[in-house]
Amino acid sequence: MAFAHRVLWPGAAAAAAAAAVLCTPGVAQANDVPGNTTGPSTPPPSGDAHHQEVSASVTSSRIKVTQVSGPKGGKQGTLSSTDVSWEPPPCWYEPVMTSEQLKKFSETGLALGHVSPHASWGGQKLWTDHYRDGKDAYNYEDGSLITRKGYEDYNLDKKGYFWRGVARDLEDPDSYGCERVMFWQDAGEIPKVPNAPTAETLADYAYDKVKVPDTETELKPEGRSTVNLPTWVWLDKGTFKDVKVRAELPGTGLWAETTAKPVALHLDPGTKDAEVFPASGDCEINDDGSIGTPYTKGAADKTPPCGIRYLRATDGAPYQLSASVTWKITWEGSDGTGGNLPDGTFETTQDMNVQEIQSINR
């Protein structure tokens, strides 16, 4: 028996809406309106290989991500945007199934799956009525009940894909911006709907996939510094190189490459009782990917181009020396577009014990 989650309409307007649905031929009648919100707490339906595309989690994207350049081994981490208000798009649409795949899904087994990020249909009748027999479907978009015309025989005589919304986080209110019931788009075309994917969408998506090397700085002296004597900080050449990530959405021709370029290392000594070199705490990254200058014998009293001088000894608990690399982010896309994204940072901390200079009076 076909089923769908119920919708409750508050007040008199709700009654009118319910009556309208009762009189309208479609995939579901009365309280069985397809496209009802399952809610973020509802787990995605599971299914076998025959219909895994529709029953797959709507938080899982089909975007293919490949690291084109940059380190691929060792310790790595994800960037944090320097613009706290920036985040990738909350949702977008993607091609999910061909006509043949949807037919097999709809007419085999339970046919339980999502038609939008927050809506699922259960039972063969809901799917076959709308996608095979041409009956209208109803769902909520931007707070309004929308009627979507049905399809004849899954569009088997056409070339293209059925598209569905994808949401990064179902609990994000903005993820409801892609609630259109799964719909058809001819092959080689991008749907002209709000939140349709663009090259910039893929660039934003790739931002979260950029992995940069851990900031493991070399120190001299190692492990323990001495009050009023400089600690040299540096990173060997080749440690920091551009990281480029390519994101492609299969079946659309859309792609974007997001590039992270290291530009500076910022030092925070972990205490106000310290001086940093340079005074800004920003050590530039050299053309060869190195930072600062390695310590050489006899340079203990010299001022390092990148380093710290602690003015007070630690007392039990070590200082937390923070080293964060700033990465400049740019992108270019398949349609000739491109630009800048917010800078990203990656930070690591390490213990710094600082001792007093000991002297013996005879």
DOFIVEX-118175 format. One line per 8 residues: for each residue x, y, z of C-alpha. Coordinates in Angstrom, 2 decimals, m for minus. Example, Ala and Ser with C-alpha at 12.3 -4.5 7.8 and 13.67 -1.06 7.14 Angstrom:
2
12.30,m4.50,7.80 | 13.67,m1.06,7.14
END
This chain:
362
0.00,0.00,0.00 | 1.33,3.45,m0.87 | 2.11,5.75,2.00 | 3.61,9.13,2.68 | 4.25,11.17,5.80 | 1.35,13.36,6.81 | 1.08,17.12,6.52 | m0.87,19.14,9.07
m2.22,22.52,7.97 | m2.99,24.96,10.79 | m6.18,27.05,10.85 | m8.87,27.78,8.28 | m6.38,28.21,5.47 | m5.24,24.70,6.16 | m8.71,23.31,5.71 | m9.04,25.05,2.36
m5.70,23.69,1.24 | m6.66,20.20,2.33 | m9.95,20.43,0.45 | m8.13,21.54,m2.67 | m5.87,18.54,m2.48 | m8.82,16.21,m1.98 | m10.32,17.40,m5.26 | m7.15,17.33,m7.28
m6.12,14.12,m9.08 | m2.51,13.26,m8.36 | 0.00,11.01,m6.78 | m1.58,11.21,m3.36 | m4.87,12.41,m1.97 | m6.04,14.06,1.27 | m3.38,13.61,3.94 | m1.26,11.43,1.66
0.42,14.41,m0.01 | 3.82,13.39,m1.38 | 6.75,15.55,m0.56 | 6.00,15.87,3.12 | 8.84,16.81,5.40 | 10.47,13.84,7.07 | 12.55,16.07,9.33 | 16.31,16.12,9.94
16.05,13.33,12.50 | 14.61,10.86,9.97 | 17.36,8.53,8.74 | 17.73,8.20,4.98 | 16.03,5.09,3.61 | 18.21,2.18,2.70 | 17.97,0.04,m0.41 | 19.69,m2.48,m2.60
21.87,m1.80,m5.62 | 18.85,m1.55,m7.93 | 17.67,1.71,m6.41 | 20.58,2.97,m4.34 | 20.70,6.27,m6.23 | 17.31,7.43,m4.94 | 17.54,5.76,m1.55 | 21.03,7.13,m0.96
21.48,9.87,1.62 | 20.48,13.30,0.32 | 23.49,14.73,2.16 | 25.83,12.76,m0.10 | 26.87,14.55,m3.25 | 27.84,12.93,m6.57 | 30.45,15.64,m7.11 | 33.78,14.01,m7.89
36.77,15.62,m6.15 | 40.37,15.08,m7.26 | 43.55,16.61,m5.86 | 45.45,17.89,m8.88 | 48.56,19.15,m7.11 | 50.04,19.51,m3.65 | 51.18,17.09,m0.96 | 49.32,13.80,m0.83
50.99,12.21,2.16 | 51.86,13.00,5.75 | 49.72,14.83,8.26 | 47.07,17.03,6.67 | 44.17,19.17,7.76 | 41.17,21.14,6.51 | 41.23,24.91,6.14 | 39.21,27.30,8.29
37.86,30.34,6.48 | 39.09,33.71,7.72 | 35.62,35.04,6.88 | 33.47,33.60,9.66 | 30.27,34.53,7.80 | 31.20,32.57,4.66 | 30.13,29.00,4.05 | 29.51,26.81,0.98
25.98,26.70,m0.49 | 23.51,24.94,1.82 | 21.93,23.01,m1.07 | 21.96,22.54,m4.84 | 20.50,20.20,m7.46 | 22.24,17.25,m9.08 | 21.36,14.61,m11.73 | 20.42,11.42,m9.91
18.93,8.83,m12.27 | 18.28,8.04,m15.91 | 14.80,7.10,m17.11 | 15.72,3.41,m17.10 | 17.11,3.56,m13.57 | 14.00,5.31,m12.24 | 11.73,2.78,m13.91 | 13.64,m0.10,m12.32
13.59,1.63,m8.94 | 9.88,2.48,m9.06 | 8.68,m0.96,m10.15 | 10.98,m3.13,m8.06 | 10.66,m3.74,m4.34 | 9.42,m1.22,m1.80 | 10.34,1.92,m3.79 | 11.21,3.96,m0.72
13.39,6.99,m1.35 | 13.82,10.74,m1.27 | 12.31,13.03,m3.89 | 13.90,16.09,m2.23 | 16.29,16.68,0.68 | 13.49,16.74,3.26 | 10.84,14.61,1.59 | 10.53,10.90,0.86
7.95,8.71,m0.85 | 7.23,5.15,0.14 | 5.38,2.60,m1.97 | 5.39,1.89,m5.68 | 2.11,3.69,m6.38 | 3.43,7.13,m5.49 | 6.35,6.72,m7.87 | 4.51,5.04,m10.73
1.57,7.47,m10.56 | 3.80,10.51,m10.98 | 6.70,9.29,m13.09 | 4.93,6.65,m15.22 | 1.23,7.52,m15.37 | 1.41,11.30,m15.66 | m0.36,12.23,m12.43 | 0.50,15.48,m10.69
2.51,15.63,m7.46 | 2.42,18.19,m4.69 | 5.14,19.46,m2.42 | 6.04,22.50,m0.37 | 8.54,24.98,m1.76 | 9.29,28.22,0.09 | 6.22,27.68,2.27 | 3.78,27.21,m0.63
2.09,24.07,m1.88 | 3.26,23.56,m5.47 | 1.75,21.32,m8.13 | 4.19,19.52,m10.40 | 2.96,17.88,m13.60 | 3.53,14.16,m13.99 | 5.57,12.25,m16.55 | 4.62,9.69,m19.18
6.45,6.36,m18.91 | 9.47,7.85,m17.09 | 10.47,9.86,m20.19 | 11.97,6.68,m21.63 | 11.84,8.21,m25.11 | 14.13,11.06,m24.07 | 17.80,11.42,m23.17 | 18.59,13.09,m19.89
18.41,12.71,m16.12 | 16.05,13.14,m13.22 | 17.49,15.75,m10.84 | 17.11,16.06,m7.07 | 18.26,18.47,m4.37 | 21.31,17.78,m2.19 | 21.79,19.40,1.21 | 25.02,19.73,3.19
23.20,19.83,6.53 | 19.53,18.92,6.83 | 19.23,20.90,10.05 | 20.23,24.12,8.28 | 17.01,26.08,7.56 | 18.50,27.24,4.25 | 18.68,23.62,3.08 | 14.94,23.85,2.38
15.77,25.93,m0.70 | 16.02,22.78,m2.86 | 12.69,21.09,m2.14 | 11.43,20.76,m5.71 | 10.22,17.18,m6.31 | 12.73,15.21,m8.35 | 12.38,16.48,m11.92 | 13.53,15.84,m15.48
16.23,17.73,m17.39 | 17.33,16.98,m20.94 | 20.89,15.73,m21.45 | 23.58,18.38,m21.71 | 21.43,21.06,m20.04 | 21.55,22.64,m16.61 | 18.08,23.26,m15.14 | 17.00,26.89,m14.91
15.86,26.76,m11.31 | 17.02,28.53,m8.15 | 20.08,26.82,m6.66 | 20.96,25.02,m9.88 | 24.66,24.09,m9.79 | 27.27,26.39,m11.32 | 31.04,26.25,m11.60 | 31.18,28.49,m8.53
29.02,25.98,m6.63 | 31.66,23.34,m7.33 | 34.47,25.74,m6.37 | 32.77,26.40,m3.04 | 32.24,22.68,m2.53 | 35.92,21.99,m3.24 | 36.98,24.56,m0.62 | 35.99,22.15,2.14
37.92,19.35,0.42 | 41.28,21.14,0.26 | 43.78,19.33,2.48 | 46.92,21.22,3.50 | 50.07,19.96,5.25 | 50.40,20.15,9.00 | 52.41,23.13,10.26 | 55.33,21.36,11.92
57.86,24.11,12.55 | 61.54,23.56,13.29 | 62.78,25.27,16.46 | 66.21,26.11,17.78 | 66.70,25.55,20.63 | 64.40,22.55,20.52 | 61.83,21.85,23.20 | 63.11,24.40,25.74
63.81,28.09,25.22 | 65.73,30.43,27.47 | 64.48,33.77,28.75 | 65.70,36.73,26.64 | 67.40,34.52,24.07 | 65.71,34.16,20.64 | 64.12,30.97,19.46 | 64.54,30.50,15.72
61.53,29.22,13.80 | 61.67,27.89,10.24 | 60.25,25.36,7.81 | 62.33,23.61,5.19 | 61.88,24.42,1.51 | 59.27,22.54,m0.40 | 57.05,22.08,2.67 | 54.39,24.47,1.42
53.27,24.32,m2.19 | 50.08,25.24,m3.97 | 47.25,22.76,m3.40 | 44.78,22.45,m6.29 | 41.52,20.50,m6.06 | 39.23,19.78,m9.01 | 35.50,19.23,m8.50 | 33.33,17.80,m11.31
29.62,17.06,m11.43 | 29.11,14.01,m13.68 | 26.61,14.35,m16.49 | 26.71,18.14,m16.59 | 30.05,19.20,m18.04 | 30.51,21.46,m15.02 | 33.86,21.58,m13.25 | 35.91,23.96,m11.13
39.46,23.99,m9.81 | 40.07,25.58,m6.43 | 43.67,26.49,m5.64 | 45.13,27.24,m2.21 | 48.41,29.16,m2.24 | 50.38,29.55,1.03 | 51.23,33.19,1.71 | 52.31,33.59,5.35
53.02,31.88,8.65 | 51.69,33.63,11.75 | 53.27,32.99,15.15 | 51.51,33.40,18.47 | 53.86,32.71,21.39 | 51.04,31.83,23.76 | 51.86,34.58,26.24 | 52.04,38.38,26.36
55.51,38.09,27.89 | 57.24,37.56,24.56 | 58.45,39.30,21.42 | 57.93,37.92,17.93 | 60.03,38.44,14.81 | 58.94,40.14,12.70 | 56.88,42.29,15.07 | 53.65,41.43,13.24
54.23,37.75,13.85 | 53.79,37.12,10.11 | 56.70,35.27,8.55 | 56.58,35.36,4.76 | 56.74,32.16,2.76 | 59.68,32.17,0.38 | 59.46,31.27,m3.30 | 60.92,27.82,m2.65
58.22,27.02,m0.07 | 60.46,27.58,2.95 | 59.73,29.89,5.88 | 62.33,31.82,7.84 | 66.00,30.88,7.94 | 67.44,27.74,9.55 | 69.52,28.34,12.66 | 73.27,28.13,12.18
75.94,27.67,14.79 | 77.00,30.95,16.32 | 73.70,32.74,15.63 | 72.29,32.34,19.14 | 72.48,36.07,19.93 | 71.28,37.27,16.53 | 67.71,38.32,15.72 | 66.03,35.64,13.58
63.93,36.67,10.55 | 61.21,34.42,11.97 | 61.18,33.61,15.66 | 60.29,34.42,19.25 | 62.01,35.80,22.33 | 60.33,34.81,25.61 | 60.66,37.32,28.46 | 59.40,35.17,31.30
60.03,31.55,32.23 | 57.24,29.00,32.35 | 56.07,27.90,35.75 | 54.91,24.31,35.53 | 52.64,24.59,32.49 | 54.33,25.20,29.11 | 53.33,28.03,26.79 | 51.25,27.00,23.79
53.13,28.18,20.71 | 50.68,28.53,17.83 | 51.76,28.46,14.20 | 49.08,29.10,11.56 | 49.58,29.27,7.82 | 47.36,31.56,5.74 | 46.34,30.25,2.33 | 45.03,32.47,m0.47
42.15,30.73,m2.28 | 41.27,31.25,m5.95 | 39.15,29.30,m8.43 | 38.43,28.92,m12.12 | 35.53,27.11,m13.76 | 34.43,25.30,m16.89 | 32.43,28.28,m18.13 | 35.37,30.70,m17.98
34.34,32.14,m14.63 | 36.65,32.44,m11.66 | 37.68,34.62,m8.77 | 38.68,34.64,m5.13 | 37.29,32.83,m2.13 | 37.98,33.82,1.50 | 41.51,33.10,2.72 | 41.89,29.94,4.75
44.07,29.15,7.75 | 45.40,25.98,9.30 | 46.80,26.11,12.83 | 48.84,23.80,15.01 | 50.14,24.27,18.54 | 53.09,22.86,20.43 | 54.41,23.05,23.98 | 57.14,25.59,24.73
59.01,25.37,28.01 | 61.07,28.44,28.87 | 63.85,28.39,31.45 | 65.75,31.10,33.29 | 69.51,31.44,32.70 | 71.17,29.80,35.65 | 74.35,31.28,37.13 | 76.56,30.12,39.99
78.19,32.63,42.38 | 81.46,31.50,43.93
END
